[in-house]
Every structure is written in structure tokens, then in C-alpha cells.
Amino acid sequence: MLRAAFALIALAMTVGAASADIVSARYKDPTSRYGHAIMGDNDRSEWGTLEITLADGKRRSFILPDTRVYEDLEPRLVDLDGDGRRELIVIETDVNLGSQLAIYGENGKITATPHIGRSNRWLAPLGAADLDGDGKTEIAYIEKPHLAKVLMVWRYSDQKLTPVAKKAGLTNHKIGQDFISGGIRNCGQGPEIVTADANWTRIIATKLKAGALISRELGRFDGPKGLRAAVLCED
């Protein structure tokens, strides 16, 4: 009887986890209250609401106060901790303190990096993967891709983000572009972060090894098509 009871509890927990999984997400309520327009058309890059749909069909909305916006193209759906339920990676911006990379779950915001520190300062995500083989997921983005151009890597564990490494001289976005270039690839030799160099002349692949970011050139930058090919291991 006790064994059967534990089995029923385990089954209920599994079903509960499955039904709470996020299957899709989108931004809603475009807003002009910030007006940074770093990706060109402000109506498609600054939003007031994040809406998620769960596996059981239920929808939930997270509405930001007037001092914040989602300054982003679309939420990124990833199981960051391997528990079978996906989280969301989003860019959340405070109108006075600039952007932060935030993680959301089915019940709302879980954790986030610190805000960059001032208005009109943004970050551009590259992706998430176990970059160093330690069993934990790292998230990579470029902080201030038009100014400082710094690759940042944070580790997600126990519902917290911890800084791991950073490296200047890399970027993945130009002012006005309605897309973010680069990403994370694995072409058979472990995960690599693909970006352009700071001057947009070379395509760069960067690995995380023993807490350090080590870069190598893949070739000449000849436009967004070349970066896409590199992410797809077609370089």
C-alpha cells in the first residue's frame, strides 16, 4: 500500500510538471513609453506584457509596470535546469537603469542579471548551453553591443544566475537591425559562441574553458548570412 501510494504521488508530480510546462510565449501590448527603438521599429521591439501558454492550454500574462518594458524580439524557450519544464529567457528593461537578462517560469520572474545601470543601454542574447561540460547551463549575451561590446557568460543553477566570464571586443547587433546575429553552435568539438569582432570584419568562435573565454577566427565577416552559416556549422 505504501509503495502504491508513493507511486501515485510520483505520477501526480509528473503530470503536474508536464501540465505546467511552457509550450509557447509571446510579447503583447507594444508600447512607446521607453522609445529606445534600438531595433528600428519601436512597435515591434518594446512591449508591456509577456503571455505564456502552458501544456494544459492555460494562459498567463505578466504585465510590467510603466517603468519597465520587454525590449526584445521574442522570448526564448529553454529547459535551463533539466527538470523537464522550460523557462524563458527575455530582455527586460528599466527606463532609468537599462536592460537586464531575465529568466521567467510558469509563475513569473525567477531571477535576472543586474541592470546595466543607465537608460538606453541594452544587451543582445546569443543562447544557452552547457558551455564547459560541467552539467550546468550557461547563458551568453553581448552587453552593450554598440558601445562596450562585451561577451558575458552567466551560469543558471538553483534558480539563480552567477557570472562566469566576460570578454571585450565581440558583438552581435548593429543599431536599427530587427534581428540579432550569431548564436551557440556545436560542430562536433563542443559548444562555441559565434559572434562578430568589434569592428565587424571577422567571424569569431569563442569557447568557455576553465572559467576563461578563448576565441579563434573563423573567417572574414561578409554580412549576416556568413554568421548564420557559421552557427549552422556551414563555415
PyMOL commands that set and color helices and strands:
alter all, ss='L'
color gray80, all
select helices_A, chain A and resi 2-19+42-44+224-231
alter helices_A, ss='H'
color red, helices_A
select strands_A, chain A and resi 22-30+46-54+59-63+68-71+76-78+87-94+98-105+108-112+123-129+137-143+150-157+160-168+170-171+183-186+191-197+202-209+212-220
alter strands_A, ss='S'
color yellow, strands_A
deselect
rebuild
show_as cartoon
